[in-house]
Amino acid sequence: MAKSKDVRVIVILECTGCARNDINKELSGISRYITQKNRHNTPGRLELRKFCRYCHKHTIHGEIKK
């Protein structure tokens, strides 16, 4: 049985509350996490509460495009 396409995909989560988001998206100081999601169970954008080391608190990290 061959799979037609990968069900699990790699996604990047970025801090939505970080003040550094407004400066430059390519800046290395933005809090980002890499994780996987199941495309069939979660077809929409993923949002998780993660710790931001620049805000020094738990904030919502949302999925961004690669």
C-alpha positions in Angstrom: 0.0 0.0 0.0 1.6 3.2 -1.1 0.7 6.6 0.4 -0.3 9.3 -2.1 1.1 12.2 -0.1 2.6 12.8 3.4 0.0 13.2 6.1 2.4 14.7 8.7 4.0 18.0 7.7 6.6 20.2 9.4 5.3 23.6 10.5 7.0 26.7 12.0 5.3 28.4 15.0 6.2 32.1 15.6 5.4 34.3 18.6 2.4 36.6 17.9 2.9 38.8 20.9 6.6 39.6 20.4 7.4 43.3 19.9 10.2 42.2 17.6 7.7 41.0 15.0 7.2 44.5 13.7 10.9 45.2 13.1 11.9 42.5 10.7 10.6 39.0 10.0 14.0 37.6 9.1 15.6 38.7 12.4 17.0 35.8 14.4 15.6 37.2 17.7 12.0 36.2 17.0 10.9 33.2 19.1 10.2 30.3 16.7 9.4 26.6 17.3 9.4 23.8 14.7 6.9 21.0 15.1 4.8 18.6 13.1 1.0 18.4 12.5 -1.3 15.9 11.0 -2.8 17.5 7.8 -6.1 15.4 8.1 -6.8 16.1 11.7 -5.8 19.8 11.7 -6.5 21.3 8.2 -6.4 24.9 9.6 -3.5 26.9 11.0 -2.1 25.6 14.3 -1.8 27.8 17.4 -0.2 26.7 20.6 0.8 28.4 23.9 4.6 28.2 24.1 7.2 30.1 26.1 8.8 33.1 24.4 12.3 33.8 25.7 12.2 37.4 24.4 8.8 38.3 26.0 9.7 36.2 29.1 6.2 34.7 29.3 3.9 32.1 27.7 2.3 33.5 24.5 0.4 32.2 21.6 2.6 31.0 18.8 0.9 30.7 15.4 1.8 28.8 12.3 3.6 30.8 9.6 4.4 30.0 5.9 7.8 28.7 5.0 
